[in-house]
């Protein structure tokens, strides 16, 4: 049985996911669901549990925010995307059980972050259905999520980056002394150690000595089998929001002041210690250079829709690329929407543009 509301765009908002950034996704989803214009869109929310199960969720958004949505049995029905290209629908288990209803889907907003969500895995699944979706496609998502691959690609275009070495979990476990020696060859301490494929600074550590480096490598190895060790760049942490398909635009850059040793997961989402400055406290020339680099990196990596590109800007205003986030957060404190808000684009208007970009984008289809 098909259900359709005439004239409105049928939007499927995905949230949750089998990722260490699951809870960030819940916060982002609440902002997005509250900001989508009900006069323009018929919105259905599908949550993915941490175990990877998909459910159409029809309950209160507050239960998404406090992570009790998946226990709200009266408002949960199993859901799945079509297995055939071009069906343009969501299959939802009928309330009587034993069969599935279909609901039309014009566009998907994947309000998800991290592994299985932002690394090309979900994008590949969505591309196979033929349903348009917000954000970069499979290859760009996979390369951008993997910090080591991102660095390799951008190095060929002369993008300034921190010196680094890539280690594997197997190497760290089999030859810890050799791995530490290789890491120490990057630069003098402090060093930064990161899982190659984790976002929101999950598993990231600053190492000020050999023992701290050993612990940092062990922590990063929990989150990924590939580990990046980088030199420390002393400078302001500057972020730039990019929007568009074939003619991307960059918003005014903003600056993060973490109030902690570095801008880790707790500083971003748990502790009330960080602050931001929009525009960033750098010269106008440096801001324009950051915007130009952000668009260049976005285009080199083949991004579509949106991404946030992060940099360090040193005291003498040398600009160093840090990382790119292809599905940046949409929480109340997230920089991506705040940077566009500073440009006069409200969050509902930003979502309108993202949906329009997804619907007009045939790349990878």
N, C-alpha and C positions, 0 to 999 in steps of 0.2 A: 504494500500500500504506500503510495507516494504522497508526501505532504509538501505543499509549496505555498509561500506567501507571495502574491503577485507584486511585481515591480521592485521589490527590495532585492539587494544583492545578498545571496545566501553565503554567510561567513561561518567557517568552522575554525574555532579558536582552540588550539592544542596547548595543553599545559602539563606540568609535571615532568615525568621522564625518568628513565633508568640511569641517573647521573648524580654525581656528587653535588650538582647545582640544582637539585630538585626543589629545595625550599626557596631559592631565589626565583625560580620559575613561578611558584605559587604567588609570590608578591607581584611579579610582573603581570601575571594573568589578571589579577584583581584590578590593576590600573587599566589594562587594555579593555577588559569587559565593561568597566565603568565608563570608559571614554568613547566607546563605539556608539555612533548616533543611531538610536532605535528607529528613527524615521527613514534612514537609508538602508539599514542592514537588519537582516534576520540572523541572529547569532546563536550558534549552538556551541557549547563548551564540551570538549572531550578531554578528560583527564587520563594521563598515563601514570600508573602507580610505580613505585620504586621497584616492583617486581616485573614491570613491563606489561601490565594488563591495561587494556583500553576500555573506558566506560564513557558513555554519554552521561553528563552530570547536569541535572536540572534543578538542583537545590540552591540554597543561599550562597552568595559569593563569600560571605563571612566564613563559611566552613572551608572554602579554599584557602583563605588567608591563614586560618589556624590549623590547617592540615587535618581536618576531620571529615573532609568531603568523601573520602573513600570508605567511611563507615556509615554514611547516610544511605542505607540500603534502599529506602523508598524512592530515592532520586537517582539511582544508578541502574544503567542498562548496558550490557556488553555491546561494544561497538567495534566496527572494523571498516577499513577502506576497501574499495573494490579491487579485485585481482585482475580485472581487465581494463585496458586503456580506454579512456573516453566515456566511462559511465557517469562520471561527475556526481557521485552521491556518497553518502555514508550509510552503511548497513548497521541497523540497530536492532537488537533482539526484541521481539515483540513481548509485551507484558505478559501474554498468556504462555510464552515460551514455545520453543519448537520451530519458530520461523523468524524471519527478519523483516522489519519494515525498512524502506529506503527514504532518505531525506536528501534533497538536492544540495550540492555544494558547488558554489561558483569559485570560491577562493579559500585557501587555508592560511591562517596566521599562526605560524609555529612559535608560540611564546614559550620557548624551551631553550635550555642552555646546556653546553657541555657534551659529554660522550653520548652516543646514540641519538643525539638531538641536533647538534650543531656541527658535527664532524663529517657530514656528507651521508651518513647512514639514513637518517630520516629523509633527507633531500632526494636520495635515490629512490626511496619508496614512493614519495610524492610524485616524482617525475614519471614513474612507471604507471601511475594512475591517470596522468594527463591533466590533473587538476592544478590550476595556477596556484602558486604559493609565494608568500612574502619572503624575501631574502635571497642570498646567493644560491646558486645551484650546486650540484654534487662536487665537482672538481674544485671549485673555488672554496667551498666549505671545508673540504678535506685538507687542502693545502694550508688554508688559513688557520685551521684548528691546530695543526701540527707545527709548533714553533720552530722546530729544526728545519722542516721543509720550507716554511715561510722564509727563513733566513737564507737558505740556499737559493731560492728563486730570486729574492730581492738583491742578493749580492751580485747577481749578474747584471743588474741595472744601476749599480753604484749607490744604492741607498745606504746611508751611514748607519751602522749598527754597532752594538757592543761586541767585543771579542768573545768568543765562546768555544766550547768543545761539547760534543754530543757523546754521551756514554749510554750503554745499555744496562738493564737490570742484571742480565747474565754476566756482564763484565764486572759489575760492582760486586756481585756475589762470589764470582770465581777468583777475582784478583783485586781485592779491595785496595791493597797498597799501590798497585799499578794504576788503578782508576783514580785514586787520590793524587798520585804524582802527576798524572795527565791533567787533572783538574787544576792543580796548583800551577801548571804551566801557562794557564790563561792569563793570569795577572797576579799581583800581590793581593792579599786579603784586604778588605772583605770580598767574598764571592757570593753570587746569588745562584741558588740551585732550584730548578723548576722541573716538574713533570712536563714532557713535551706536549701532552694532549689534555691538560686540565685547564679550566678557565677559573675566573674569579679568584685567582691567586691561591687556589687550593693546592696544598702540598708544597708551597714555595717557602724557602728559608733563606735567611742571610747567614753566612758562615764567616766568623771572624778569626777562626783558627782551624787547625787540622781536626781536632775532635768534633768541633761543630760541623765541619764539612762531612765527616764520616756519618754523623747523625742526619744531616740534611740529605745526603745521598740515599740513606735507608728510608727516610720519609718519602722522598720523591718516588722511589721504586715501588712503594705501596700503591701509588696512583697511576703509574704508567711503566711500561717496559723500556721507555726511552727517556733519557734525562739530559737536560740542558744545564751546563755550568757557564755562567757569564761573569765578566768583569763588572764591577760596580761603577755605574755612571752617576756622578754627583750632579744633581740638577733638579729643576722643577719637573713634576709629573704633569704633562699636558696632554689633553685628550681632544680629539676632533671628530665630530659626527659628519658622516658622508651620506648623501641621499641621491638616488637616481639609478638609471640603467645605462644608456649610451651617453648621456651628458650629465655626469654626477656633479653635485654641488657640495661644498663643505661649509659647515656652520662656523661661527666664531669659535676658536679654541677656548677651552676652559682648563683650569688648573686645579689639581687635587692636592690638598695639604692633609696628610693622613693623621697627623698627631701621634703616630706610632713610629716604630723603627722603619717600617715600610708599609705600603698600602696593601695589606694582606686581607684575607677573607673577613676576619673579625673587624678590621678597621672599616671595611666596606659595608658590612651588613649587621654586625653585632654590637660593637662598642660605639658610643656616641662621641667619638674623638676626632673624626675627620671633618674637614670643611672644604668648600670649593670656592673658586673665584672665576666669575664669568664677566668679562673676558679674562684670559690668563694674564698674570702680571709679568708680561714680557713686552718688548717693543712692538710697535705696529708692524715693522718690517719682519720681525720674527714670527708674528702671528700669521702674516700672509705666506711666509715660507712654510710654516706648518700646514696651512690649508693646501698649498700646492703639493707638498709631499703626500698629504693624506689622499688627495685625489689621484695622484700618480700611483701610489701603492694599491689603491682600490682598483684601478684600471689594469695594472700589471697582473694582479691576482684574479682578474675576471669577475669581480663582485658585481652583484645586482641588488637593487632595492635599498639596502642599508648596510652599514658597518660603522664601527667606531675604531679609529686608528689612534694608537697611543704612542707618545714620544717622551723623551727626556730633553729638556732644554737647559744647557749648562750656563754658568754665570757669564761666560763670554758669548752666549747665545749660539753655541754649536747645537744643532738639532740631531738627535739620535733616535732612530726608530726603536720602539720597544715591542709592541705586538698589535695584532688586529683582532677584533671581536666581531664576528659576522652576524650574531643575533644578540646584540647588547641588551642589557637589562632595561626594563620599563617600570621599575619600582618607583616609589615616591622620591627616592634619593638618587636615582640613576642619572648619569650625566647625559646619555644620548638624548632623551626627550628634553632635558633641561637646557641643553645647548640650542636646540631648535626653538624652544620656548623663548630664549633670549633673542632669537632672530625674529620674533613676532609670530611664530607658528605655534598654535596651541596643540596640545596632545591629540584632541579629536581631529584637527586638520592634518596633523602628521600621519595619523592612521589612515585618513582619507587618501593621502598621497601614496602611502605604501600599498594600499589595496589597488589603487589605480595603476601603479607601476607593475604590480604582480599581474594584473589582468591584461596589461599591454605587452608583457614580456614573453616572447616566444623562444628565447634562448634555451637550448637544451631540450626542447620539447620534440 
